[in-house]
Amino acid sequence: MNIKKIIPLSLAAMSVMGAFTACSDNKVVGADEQTNTMAQGTKPGSSNSLKGIPYLKEESAIVALVGVSRGTAVTYSHVAGETGYQTDSVTAHESFDRAVQSILNIDPTVRLVDVNPNDPTVHFATIYPDDPGDFEKNHTTYVAMKDEDGLIHGDISFRDSYKSAVGLGKDVSCGITYVGGNSVQMSFEDYRKTYYDNSHYLGFSSRYEVYFREKDHPMRKALTVIKYLESTDSTVREEFKKDCTLENGELVQNDGFRMTCWATNAELKDGIETYTDPYWKKYATYIIERCVSNQSIYDFIQLF
């Protein structure tokens, strides 16, 4: 099922994009030019936030992707640990690949750190008192690319944290909404309608996550890590089931979309429950390679 929406953009956002388009009519916008503009952009959630495209989480990403001439590829990325954003429309594919490789090649180790995320003494604002958002920015990679055909690769998000505890979990997800196995672009209203239908889960974003439950969690089991997959791909789901068994795991959820495995092969290292995921690259690759829209961005964004 393909749902196509023509989504009018806010006047403020269109004025920003007008500046991009004016530049891109005659030349390819360079990385430094766009990076500076991104830094001056409005924050998501502001009055001129582009709320009509729920699967692209960053407003400035949308501006960057539509702000170059047709036939030009552009990548918008924020790589964990680096300040600001990088937009590169000259070597967009290389920029996208670099961000993807940074996700695939991370150390897939999680640890049951002795931190209660609900403890106000370890809240974001306490860890980073000057800017609570620094915690998320420094532990998140976000990347999206518009290729020469207008198709969107991503957005792809990777978090190297769980709540406020670094190291407790890692996850990678594709922001494109899927219904019935097909990627769709839809308004927030349609998204909310299809997300739940008589309590049945319909719309979802493909995702892979591995994490420990906090020590005070009522369902926590010793030396047990939680592995979570969202997918409708029967082949990948069968692989996940087999891999769960190989890790002495118990498949506790399998509803056709979501799968949860309790893997019991975590180890104690220096007194800390530790788990290194042997399948991180396998499932992260699956999520990333399939995170491509089936419509051109110009089919569902109309500039006035």
C-alpha positions, 0 to 999 in steps of 0.5 A: 500500500502506497500512500501519497500526500502533498504536504504544504510547508509553513511559510517560514520554512518555505522562505528558508528553502527558497534561499536554498533553491535560489542558490541551487538553480545555478550551482551545487550547494557546497558542504560548508555553505549548508552547514553554516545555514543549518546552524542558524536554523530553527529548532524542531518543535518551533512554530515553523517546524515541518510537522507534515513529514513525521519520518524525517525527525530534523527540520533542518534535514528536510530543508537540506534535502529539498534545498538543492536542484533536482538530480543533485544528491545531498546528505544531511548528517549528525555524527555522534561526538561531533559538533553541528551538522554536515551537509555535503551535496558534492560527495553525498554518497560518500558522506552517507556511507561514512555515517553508515559505517560509523554505525556498523563498526561501533563496539557492540558492547553493552554494560549494566552500569550501576546507574538508575536513570530515574535518579535526578542526580544523573539526569541529563541536566545534571550530566550536562548542566550547560546544555541538557541536549548535549547528552543526546547529541553526543550519543546519537548519529542521524543521517538521511540522503536524497539521491539523484532520483529524489529517493530518500535513504533514511532517516537512519538513527543510532543511539549509543545510550539508554535513557541517561545511562551511557552503555546500557543499550544501543539501537539503530532504526529507520524512520520511514514508516512501514505499513503492510511491508511497504514504506509510506509517507503520510501526514501525522493524522494518517500516521496516528490513524494507522499506528493503532487500529482496534489496538492492533499494531499496523504502522511501524519503523524497522528497528534493532535494539540491544540493552540491559534492563535497569537493576531495579526493573521488576522483570530484570533477570541476571546476566540477561540482555534484551534483544529487540527487532521490528520487521515484517521480513519473514527471512530476517525474522526467522534468522532472529529466531535462530540467533536467539536460540544460539544465544541460549535465549528465550523468544518472549514476543513474536506478534508478526511485527515485533520480536523480543529475545531474552539472551542469557549469555551475558558475562560478568567482567570486573563485576559488571554484567557485560554483553557483546552482540555478535549479530549487531552488524548483521541486523544493523545492515539489514535495517540500513540497507532497506531504509529507502523510500519508494517515492521521490521526495518531490512526489509528496512535498510541494513548494508553493 
